[in-house]
Amino acid sequence: MVKVNHVVKNYTIGKLEVHALRGVDLEIKDGEFMSIAGPSGSGKTTLLNLIGCLDACTGGDILIDGESIGGKKRDERALLRRRKIGFVFQSFNLIPVLTAYENVAFALSLLKTGPGETRERTMKILEEVGLTGLEKRFPNELSGGQQQRVAVARALVKKPTLVLADEPTANLDSDTGREILKLMEDLNRTHGTTFVFSTHDPMVMDFAHRLVLLHDGAIVSDKAKK
């Protein structure tokens, strides 16, 4: 589903050139539930951002469903991202002036989905993530775990082929983090959606069915766990 071909990513900071990724090769199959892990500075978030079309490679290429994104312009990457990729962030990234329902429905408005279908899909996914009855609450009226459930619902409502989660448990206590991971694992099985995490949290690594370890911009280990 995702094929990373000898991807290089360099950043220039002042007069210093930083080699964030050094020729990474990786294949992610449809329906996987996997984690990209490593210490700070290992390149895991950089790799996630490249797969998510948020940034462009310095060298190499990435294919999503067989479609190359290496040569795409920013607006072309944005269109592909909108159609195929959902995101879950550690800081939730909810719009504070919108209710839980409106935050999720907003993702469908970007796809110009009709009002009837928007309501049906939004209510269904909110029910699936355990938020029935909380649709009209604003983010500041929800717990951290509930906010992350809204973020998961927003990522899944547009039926993406791929969900990328960057440190999804970072702002949650251990019990809540475990609940969110279990929820995403259940949704992975129910919907067949591919989940890829970027993390340094051992709990996330333990939940993942496949664990890819990065160090200094290179893959040092890639193991299937379940």
Backbone torsions as a table, in degrees:
resi	resn	phi	psi	omega
1	MET	NA	-43.5	173.8
2	VAL	-121.7	130.8	177.4
3	LYS	-127.5	118.5	179.7
4	VAL	-102.8	116.1	-174.8
5	ASN	-110.5	103.8	174.3
6	HIS	44.2	53.1	-175.1
7	VAL	-80.1	131.0	176.5
8	VAL	-118.6	138.1	173.6
9	LYS	-138.1	119.6	178.0
10	ASN	-117.5	144.3	174.4
11	TYR	-121.4	144.1	174.4
12	THR	-107.4	119.1	178.4
13	ILE	-117.9	102.4	-173.6
14	GLY	65.1	-121.7	177.3
15	LYS	-97.9	4.1	-176.3
16	LEU	-100.1	131.9	174.3
17	GLU	-101.9	122.7	-178.9
18	VAL	-102.6	126.5	179.3
19	HIS	-95.5	92.9	-174.7
20	ALA	-76.0	-39.7	176.5
21	LEU	-131.2	137.3	-172.3
22	ARG	-122.7	71.5	176.1
23	GLY	73.8	55.3	-177.1
24	VAL	-83.1	132.2	172.9
25	ASP	-118.9	129.0	-176.3
26	LEU	-156.9	138.5	172.9
27	GLU	-119.8	132.3	178.3
28	ILE	-119.0	120.3	-177.1
29	LYS	-84.8	155.5	178.4
30	ASP	-58.6	131.1	177.1
31	GLY	86.1	6.0	-179.7
32	GLU	-71.7	158.5	176.9
33	PHE	-132.7	89.9	-166.6
34	MET	-132.1	162.1	-178.5
35	SER	-125.4	136.7	169.8
36	ILE	-104.4	115.1	-171.5
37	ALA	-124.7	163.8	177.9
38	GLY	158.3	166.3	-179.7
39	PRO	-69.1	168.8	176.2
40	SER	-56.7	134.8	-180.0
41	GLY	87.2	4.0	-178.0
42	SER	-78.7	-20.1	179.7
43	GLY	106.4	5.0	-174.5
44	LYS	-66.5	-43.3	179.2
45	THR	-69.5	-36.6	175.8
46	THR	-58.9	-45.6	179.8
47	LEU	-64.0	-41.5	179.2
48	LEU	-62.9	-41.5	180.0
49	ASN	-65.3	-34.8	177.9
50	LEU	-70.1	-44.3	177.7
51	ILE	-62.6	-35.3	-179.4
52	GLY	-82.3	7.3	177.7
53	CYS	63.1	22.7	176.0
54	LEU	-86.1	-15.7	-178.9
55	ASP	-147.0	167.6	-178.6
56	ALA	-113.6	147.5	179.2
57	CYS	-70.7	149.1	169.5
58	THR	-77.5	-37.9	177.8
59	GLY	-150.7	161.8	-177.6
60	GLY	83.8	-168.0	-176.9
61	ASP	-152.4	158.1	174.7
62	ILE	-128.9	133.5	176.6
63	LEU	-115.1	133.9	175.4
64	ILE	-119.6	119.6	-173.5
65	ASP	51.4	39.2	178.0
66	GLY	80.7	-1.8	-177.2
67	GLU	-98.9	120.5	-179.6
68	SER	-71.1	135.1	176.9
69	ILE	-111.4	-2.0	-175.3
70	GLY	-60.3	-39.5	-176.4
71	GLY	-100.0	8.2	-176.6
72	LYS	-77.9	145.6	174.4
73	LYS	-77.0	168.5	-175.3
74	ARG	-57.6	-43.7	-178.3
75	ASP	-69.5	-30.3	176.7
76	GLU	-70.6	-38.8	176.4
77	ARG	-65.6	-37.7	179.9
78	ALA	-64.1	-39.3	179.4
79	LEU	-65.8	-43.2	178.5
80	LEU	-64.5	-41.3	178.6
81	ARG	-61.0	-42.8	-178.5
82	ARG	-64.9	-36.1	-176.1
83	ARG	-81.0	-37.2	-165.8
84	LYS	-119.2	-13.3	-169.5
85	ILE	-125.4	133.2	172.9
86	GLY	-110.6	149.9	-177.6
87	PHE	-124.2	141.3	171.0
88	VAL	-127.3	122.5	-174.8
89	PHE	-109.3	156.9	179.7
90	GLN	-65.2	-28.7	-178.5
91	SER	-96.1	12.1	176.8
92	PHE	71.9	-45.2	177.9
93	ASN	57.0	37.8	174.9
94	LEU	-82.5	154.3	177.3
95	ILE	-84.8	114.8	-169.8
96	PRO	-63.0	-25.8	-177.1
97	VAL	-90.3	1.8	178.6
98	LEU	-109.5	146.0	176.6
99	THR	-71.4	172.8	176.6
100	ALA	-56.7	-46.0	178.9
101	TYR	-59.8	-47.5	-176.3
102	GLU	-66.5	-34.9	177.5
103	ASN	-62.5	-41.1	-179.6
104	VAL	-73.4	-44.8	-178.2
105	ALA	-64.0	-27.1	-178.9
106	PHE	-58.3	-36.9	179.5
107	ALA	-60.9	-34.5	179.3
108	LEU	-78.1	-28.6	178.5
109	SER	-63.8	-31.6	178.9
110	LEU	-68.1	-22.5	177.8
111	LEU	-96.1	4.1	179.3
112	LYS	59.4	39.5	176.7
113	THR	-74.5	140.7	-179.4
114	GLY	-64.1	156.8	-174.8
115	PRO	-61.0	-39.5	-179.6
116	GLY	-64.9	-48.0	179.5
117	GLU	-66.5	-36.8	179.0
118	THR	-60.6	-46.2	-179.7
119	ARG	-64.8	-43.7	-178.2
120	GLU	-61.9	-47.8	-177.1
121	ARG	-69.9	-37.3	-179.5
122	THR	-67.0	-46.9	-179.8
123	MET	-64.4	-37.0	-178.9
124	LYS	-65.8	-46.0	-176.8
125	ILE	-72.2	-33.0	175.4
126	LEU	-63.8	-36.6	175.9
127	GLU	-66.0	-41.7	-178.3
128	GLU	-63.4	-33.4	-179.3
129	VAL	-92.1	6.6	173.5
130	GLY	82.6	31.8	-177.5
131	LEU	-115.9	18.2	176.7
132	THR	-58.2	129.9	-178.3
133	GLY	94.4	-10.4	-179.3
134	LEU	-112.2	13.8	-173.7
135	GLU	-60.8	-32.3	-174.0
136	LYS	-93.8	3.5	179.9
137	ARG	-83.0	145.3	176.8
138	PHE	-85.8	160.3	-178.1
139	PRO	-51.3	-39.0	-178.3
140	ASN	-73.8	-4.2	175.9
141	GLU	-101.6	5.8	-178.6
142	LEU	-116.6	151.5	174.2
143	SER	-71.9	168.8	178.4
144	GLY	-58.9	-43.1	179.0
145	GLY	-64.1	-39.0	177.9
146	GLN	-67.3	-39.2	177.0
147	GLN	-62.1	-40.2	179.3
148	GLN	-68.4	-31.3	174.6
149	ARG	-64.8	-39.2	175.2
150	VAL	-61.6	-42.5	179.8
151	ALA	-63.1	-39.1	177.1
152	VAL	-65.6	-43.3	178.4
153	ALA	-61.5	-42.8	178.9
154	ARG	-61.5	-39.5	-179.5
155	ALA	-67.0	-34.9	-173.2
156	LEU	-92.5	-18.9	-171.6
157	VAL	-63.5	-28.3	-179.3
158	LYS	-88.0	8.1	176.8
159	LYS	56.6	57.2	179.9
160	PRO	-74.3	159.2	173.7
161	THR	-83.1	-18.1	-174.5
162	LEU	-141.9	131.9	173.0
163	VAL	-117.1	127.2	178.1
164	LEU	-108.7	126.7	-177.3
165	ALA	-121.5	112.8	-178.0
166	ASP	-95.8	107.9	-179.9
167	GLU	47.8	56.7	-171.9
168	PRO	-68.4	-14.1	-179.0
169	THR	-106.3	3.6	-170.3
170	ALA	-61.0	-35.1	-177.5
171	ASN	-104.3	21.6	-178.1
172	LEU	-121.6	150.1	173.3
173	ASP	-72.1	168.2	-172.6
174	SER	-58.5	-45.5	-177.8
175	ASP	-64.7	-43.7	179.9
176	THR	-67.4	-40.6	177.8
177	GLY	-59.4	-40.7	178.8
178	ARG	-65.5	-39.0	177.8
179	GLU	-62.2	-42.7	-179.4
180	ILE	-65.8	-41.7	179.1
181	LEU	-65.0	-40.4	177.9
182	LYS	-64.5	-39.9	176.9
183	LEU	-59.8	-47.7	-178.3
184	MET	-67.0	-35.2	176.3
185	GLU	-64.1	-42.3	177.5
186	ASP	-63.0	-42.0	179.9
187	LEU	-67.9	-34.6	175.6
188	ASN	-59.7	-43.0	-179.4
189	ARG	-72.9	-38.8	-176.8
190	THR	-71.2	-45.4	-174.1
191	HIS	-97.1	-17.6	-176.2
192	GLY	73.7	14.1	-179.5
193	THR	-72.8	138.0	176.9
194	THR	-77.0	128.7	176.9
195	PHE	-115.2	130.7	174.9
196	VAL	-128.6	123.5	-179.2
197	PHE	-104.8	146.5	166.0
198	SER	-110.7	125.1	-172.6
199	THR	-160.9	159.4	163.8
200	HIS	-124.8	13.8	-180.0
201	ASP	-85.2	118.4	180.0
202	PRO	-56.5	-31.6	-180.0
203	MET	-65.0	-41.4	177.7
204	VAL	-65.0	-42.8	178.6
205	MET	-60.2	-38.0	-178.8
206	ASP	-69.1	-36.3	-179.7
207	PHE	-71.7	-32.0	-175.0
208	ALA	-61.6	144.3	177.4
209	HIS	-84.3	-17.3	176.7
210	ARG	-143.5	137.7	-176.1
211	LEU	-124.8	119.5	176.1
212	VAL	-108.4	123.8	-178.9
213	LEU	-105.0	130.9	176.6
214	LEU	-109.8	146.0	173.1
215	HIS	-148.3	125.4	-180.0
216	ASP	51.4	41.7	173.6
217	GLY	79.5	12.7	-180.0
218	ALA	-134.9	148.6	176.3
219	ILE	-76.3	125.6	179.9
220	VAL	-110.2	-13.2	179.4
221	SER	-158.8	144.8	178.2
222	ASP	-149.1	104.3	-173.1
223	LYS	-131.3	133.2	170.1
224	ALA	-79.0	136.3	-174.1
225	LYS	-110.8	-27.9	-175.6
226	LYS	-133.2	NA	NA
